[in-house]
Amino acid sequence: MYFKSFASKIALTRFAAVLLFAAFAAGCTSSINPISGRKSFGYAWTPAEEVQIGRESDGAVVAQYGLYDNPKTTAYIDSLGQALVKVSHFRRGGVDPVWANMTFHFRVLDSPVVNAFALPGGYVYVTRGLLAYMENEAQLAVVLGHEIGHVVGRHGSQATRKQQFGMGALLLGALGSQAVFGGNAAENVLTMGSQATELLFLKYGRDAETESDQLGVEYAAMTGYDASQGAAFFRSLKRMGEQSGQSLPSLLSSHPDPGDREAFIQQRSARYTAEYQMNKVGQGSLYRHVQGLVYGEDPRQGFVQNNMFHHPQMKFAFPVPRGFQTINQPTRVVMITDNQEAILYMEVDSKSKTSREAAEAFKKQEGITVVESGIGQSAGFSANYVIAEGTDQNGTVLKLRAHFIDFDGMVFAFTGLTSKEKYADYAVDFANTMQGFRRETDPSILNKQPNRVEVKKAANNNRFDALVAPYVGTKGVDLITLAIMNQVESAQQITKSTAYKIVQ
């Protein structure tokens, strides 16, 4: 894994039950290491189990992040990825038939975070945020090759095997306490419905990361790319860390330092120059897909403005209580107090046809005691609400308000919850948000468009800072960010006709 934001960390900090139980059931399995060709007992899963786990987890990852809606970009990433797979150890013969016949799947996630990661079983993901910071196709090939290397090296299975025995009881205890306030409130809410993605937070050891770096260079070189280009991307990672005030991003703590990886990739690449024609760079081909790329958060999928959450695509809005942090996900909107005493979230209830049906189903849940229920209103839309109490596994008595709204043939479900003793402090906030749900009609909101990457060419020789001066700050993007995006220094001289990226 390359780089994750704090929001990603919040969403992915616990193991999924399905993955943990699969790991514990499997124990320690032996099979042939696809790279060394030697038998090893260091795996938690069999090859077939890895494929199954990847397939089951893929849907959760897509639900967590969403797919970037650009078929041409998706096809481009898949084409490059499949070319790299053809030269991987899975396609060299003498491996388990599961590996030899396994299909790799490459996804572009609709996330502004600069990231790439892989799941067992051949599922590889890159974000649109990462593509914006790539400078050429050769760099992308090294990154994709690195993630393919994690799959080929079976690093997820190895990491699970190592961690399950040392932390098994602790992890199972954590899973057992995932009631509403069983731990970090934000983590508990954000992992609902997306638990399989917890596999992404397995910590690979430095040996695994180094092996994947090596494989990334090897696979890129074998496909004809100048793999040394990949070093510049690691330089960018280091600069991003320094820009955020960290010499090494905390989520890269299990990785070698990006500066060390930069040197390592250059050294490894030099070993292949006599063996392969490493002459492909491919800036133009990459830039054709970077042109028009959505940059940053996409407001069409929801944003907060003046304490109102607006969703232009689905045409609804509702007030966000003061003092609540908003985290917008593809499948839900979560609002959490800074002190994590209260949580309020909204999602579409896909199982119910009406708000009344949803409310009745909610009341039948085990473990809750209905205090009050009835018919409500939300800006003229029919609604039903339920106020209930329950006890978590730590013995804390909780109180919640669930509010279901009929809107455009869908049922929108709000849930606000806190401890019973704190409920009176937040009851008005919960009710105001739920009853304040309304249809969005403001054209300036409905027509909101995202920022996009635009590729330009230098009209003459110029310094980079002078070249991009008209665009600095206009979309909230500063000079340093633009320099890192283009993998140049702020005062670097840029020659005429050089392509560069700005945000419009």
Residue pairs with C-beta under 8 A, 6 or more apart in sequence:
1 115
1 116
1 117
1 200
1 204
1 251
2 114
2 115
2 116
2 117
2 130
2 143
2 146
2 237
2 252
3 113
3 114
3 115
3 237
3 240
3 249
3 251
3 252
4 12
4 113
4 115
4 251
5 113
5 115
7 113
7 327
8 111
8 113
8 115
9 201
9 251
10 184
10 186
10 187
10 190
10 327
11 64
11 187
11 190
11 191
11 194
11 197
11 329
12 64
12 191
12 197
12 198
12 200
12 201
13 184
13 187
13 191
13 198
13 201
14 174
14 175
14 178
14 183
14 187
14 191
14 195
14 198
15 171
15 174
15 175
15 198
15 199
15 201
16 57
16 60
16 195
16 196
16 197
16 198
16 199
17 175
17 195
18 53
18 56
18 195
18 196
19 53
19 57
19 160
19 196
19 198
19 199
20 164
20 171
20 172
20 175
22 44
22 45
22 49
22 53
23 44
23 45
23 160
23 161
23 164
24 164
24 168
26 44
26 45
26 46
26 49
27 44
28 41
28 42
28 43
28 44
28 161
29 41
29 43
29 44
29 45
29 46
30 39
30 40
30 41
30 43
31 39
31 40
31 43
31 46
31 47
31 96
32 38
32 39
32 40
32 95
32 96
33 39
33 40
33 154
34 89
34 90
34 95
34 96
34 99
34 152
34 153
34 154
35 89
35 152
35 153
35 211
35 215
37 94
42 158
42 161
42 162
43 154
43 157
43 158
43 161
44 157
44 158
44 160
44 161
44 164
45 53
45 120
45 157
45 160
47 96
47 98
47 99
48 98
50 120
50 121
50 154
50 156
50 157
51 98
51 102
51 120
51 121
51 122
52 121
53 119
53 120
53 121
53 199
54 119
54 120
54 121
54 122
54 123
55 121
55 123
56 196
57 119
57 123
57 196
57 197
57 199
58 105
58 107
58 119
58 123
59 196
60 193
60 194
60 195
60 196
60 197
61 107
61 109
61 119
61 123
61 125
61 194
61 196
61 197
61 200
62 107
62 109
63 193
63 194
63 330
63 331
64 194
64 197
64 329
64 330
64 331
65 109
65 110
65 111
65 125
65 127
65 330
66 109
66 110
66 111
66 301
66 330
67 74
67 107
67 108
67 109
67 110
68 74
68 108
68 109
68 110
68 128
68 294
69 110
70 108
72 289
73 108
73 128
73 131
73 289
73 293
74 106
74 107
74 108
76 285
76 289
77 106
77 107
77 108
77 126
77 140
77 144
78 106
80 137
80 140
80 141
80 144
81 104
81 106
81 124
81 144
81 148
82 104
82 106
83 223
84 141
84 144
84 145
84 148
84 219
84 220
84 223
85 91
85 104
85 148
87 219
87 222
87 223
88 148
88 149
88 152
88 215
88 219
89 95
89 152
89 215
90 99
90 100
90 102
90 152
91 100
93 100
99 152
102 121
102 122
103 122
104 122
104 123
104 124
104 148
104 151
105 122
105 123
105 124
106 124
106 125
106 126
106 144
107 123
107 124
107 125
107 126
108 125
108 126
108 127
108 128
108 131
109 115
109 125
109 126
109 127
109 128
110 127
110 128
110 294
110 298
110 301
110 330
111 127
111 128
111 129
112 127
112 128
112 129
112 295
112 296
112 297
113 127
113 129
114 127
114 129
114 130
114 132
114 133
114 237
114 240
115 125
115 126
115 127
115 129
115 130
116 124
116 125
116 126
116 127
116 130
116 143
116 144
116 146
116 147
117 124
117 125
117 147
117 150
117 200
118 124
118 125
118 147
118 148
118 150
118 151
118 156
119 125
119 151
119 156
119 199
119 200
120 151
120 154
120 156
120 157
120 199
121 151
122 151
123 151
124 144
124 147
124 148
124 151
125 147
126 140
126 143
126 144
126 147
128 293
128 294
130 143
131 140
131 286
131 289
131 290
131 293
132 290
132 293
132 295
132 453
132 485
132 501
133 233
133 236
133 240
133 484
133 485
134 140
134 143
134 233
134 286
134 290
135 229
135 232
135 233
135 283
135 286
135 486
135 487
136 229
136 281
136 282
136 283
136 286
137 225
137 280
137 281
137 282
137 283
137 285
137 286
138 220
138 225
138 226
138 227
138 229
138 230
138 280
138 281
138 282
139 229
139 230
139 232
139 233
140 286
141 216
141 219
141 220
141 223
141 225
141 227
141 230
142 216
142 217
142 220
142 225
142 227
142 229
142 230
142 233
142 265
143 216
143 230
143 233
144 216
145 215
145 216
145 217
145 218
145 219
145 220
146 212
146 213
146 215
146 216
147 212
147 216
148 215
148 216
148 219
149 211
149 212
149 213
149 214
149 215
149 216
149 219
150 156
150 204
150 208
150 212
152 215
153 208
153 211
153 212
153 215
155 204
155 208
155 211
155 212
156 199
156 202
158 208
159 202
159 203
159 204
159 205
159 208
160 199
160 202
162 205
163 171
163 202
163 203
164 171
174 183
176 393
177 183
177 393
177 394
178 188
178 191
179 188
179 392
179 393
179 394
180 188
180 343
180 392
180 398
180 417
181 188
181 392
181 394
181 396
181 398
181 419
182 188
182 392
182 393
182 394
184 340
185 336
185 340
185 343
186 327
186 334
186 336
186 340
186 343
189 334
189 336
189 343
189 345
190 327
190 329
190 334
191 197
191 198
192 332
193 331
193 332
194 331
203 254
204 212
204 254
205 254
206 254
206 255
206 256
209 254
209 255
209 256
210 256
210 264
213 256
213 261
213 264
213 265
213 268
214 268
216 227
216 230
216 265
217 227
217 230
217 265
217 268
217 269
217 272
218 227
218 268
218 272
220 227
220 230
221 227
221 269
221 272
221 275
221 276
221 278
222 272
222 276
223 280
224 276
224 277
224 278
224 279
224 280
225 278
225 280
225 281
225 282
226 269
226 278
226 279
226 280
226 281
227 265
227 268
227 269
227 272
227 278
228 265
228 266
228 269
228 270
228 278
229 281
230 265
230 269
231 261
231 262
231 263
231 265
231 266
231 269
232 262
232 487
233 487
234 258
234 259
234 261
234 262
234 265
235 258
235 259
235 262
235 487
236 484
236 487
237 249
237 252
237 258
238 247
238 257
238 258
238 259
238 262
239 484
240 249
240 484
241 247
241 248
241 249
241 252
241 258
243 480
243 481
243 484
248 257
248 258
252 258
255 261
256 264
269 278
272 278
283 499
284 499
287 455
287 499
287 501
290 453
290 455
290 501
291 453
291 454
291 455
292 452
292 453
292 454
293 452
293 453
294 450
294 451
294 452
295 450
295 451
295 452
295 453
295 475
295 477
295 503
296 450
296 451
296 475
296 476
296 503
297 303
297 328
297 450
298 450
299 310
299 312
299 448
299 449
299 450
300 312
300 313
300 448
300 449
300 450
301 311
301 313
301 328
301 330
302 309
302 310
302 311
302 312
302 328
302 333
303 309
303 310
303 328
303 448
304 310
304 320
304 326
305 445
307 319
307 320
307 321
307 322
308 317
308 318
308 319
308 320
309 317
309 318
309 319
309 320
309 326
309 328
309 333
310 317
310 440
310 445
310 448
311 317
311 440
312 440
312 445
312 446
312 447
312 448
314 408
315 408
315 439
315 440
315 441
315 446
316 407
316 412
316 437
316 438
316 439
316 440
317 437
317 438
317 439
317 440
317 445
318 346
318 433
318 434
318 436
318 437
318 438
319 432
319 433
319 436
320 326
320 335
320 433
321 335
321 344
321 426
321 429
321 432
321 433
323 337
323 338
324 335
324 336
324 337
324 342
324 344
324 429
325 335
325 336
325 337
325 338
326 333
326 334
326 335
327 333
327 334
327 335
327 336
328 334
331 347
331 348
332 345
332 346
332 347
333 345
333 346
333 347
334 343
334 344
334 345
335 343
335 344
335 345
335 433
336 342
336 343
336 344
337 343
337 426
341 418
341 419
341 422
341 425
341 426
342 416
342 417
342 418
342 422
342 425
342 426
342 429
343 415
343 416
343 417
343 418
344 414
344 415
344 416
344 417
344 429
344 430
344 433
345 414
345 415
346 412
346 413
346 414
346 415
347 412
347 413
348 410
348 411
348 412
348 413
349 358
349 404
349 410
349 411
349 412
349 413
351 358
351 361
352 358
352 361
352 404
352 411
353 411
354 406
354 411
355 382
355 383
355 384
355 404
355 405
355 406
355 411
356 384
356 404
357 411
358 384
358 404
358 411
358 413
359 373
359 384
359 385
359 386
359 402
359 404
362 386
362 388
362 402
362 404
363 370
363 373
363 386
363 388
367 390
367 391
368 388
368 389
368 390
368 400
369 388
369 389
369 390
370 386
370 387
370 388
371 387
371 388
371 389
371 399
372 386
372 387
373 384
373 385
373 386
373 387
374 384
374 385
375 382
375 383
375 384
375 385
376 383
376 384
376 385
376 403
376 434
376 435
377 383
377 435
378 403
378 405
378 434
378 435
378 436
378 437
378 438
379 435
379 436
379 437
379 438
379 439
381 405
381 406
381 407
381 437
382 405
382 406
383 403
383 404
383 405
383 406
383 434
383 435
384 403
384 404
385 401
385 402
385 403
385 404
385 434
386 401
386 402
386 403
387 399
387 400
387 401
387 402
388 399
388 400
388 402
389 397
389 398
389 399
389 400
389 420
390 397
390 398
390 400
391 397
391 398
392 398
396 419
397 419
397 420
397 421
398 417
398 418
398 419
398 420
399 417
399 418
399 419
399 420
399 423
400 415
400 416
400 417
400 418
401 414
401 415
401 416
401 417
401 427
401 430
401 431
401 434
402 413
402 414
402 415
402 416
403 413
403 414
403 415
403 416
403 430
403 431
403 434
403 435
404 411
404 412
404 413
404 414
405 411
405 412
405 413
405 414
405 434
405 437
407 437
407 439
412 437
414 430
414 433
414 434
414 437
416 426
416 429
416 430
416 433
416 434
418 425
418 426
440 446
451 475
451 476
451 477
451 503
451 504
452 503
452 504
453 485
453 501
453 502
453 503
453 504
454 501
454 502
454 503
454 504
455 499
455 500
455 501
456 499
456 500
456 501
456 502
457 497
457 498
457 499
457 500
458 467
458 494
458 495
458 496
458 497
458 498
458 500
459 496
460 496
461 493
461 494
461 495
461 496
462 493
462 494
463 491
463 492
463 493
463 494
464 483
464 486
464 488
464 489
464 490
464 491
464 492
464 493
464 494
464 500
465 479
465 483
465 490
465 491
467 494
467 500
468 479
468 482
468 500
468 502
471 477
471 482
471 502
471 503
471 504
472 478
472 479
472 482
475 503
475 504
477 503
479 490
480 490
482 501
482 502
482 503
483 489
483 490
483 492
485 501
486 500
486 501
488 494
488 500
494 500
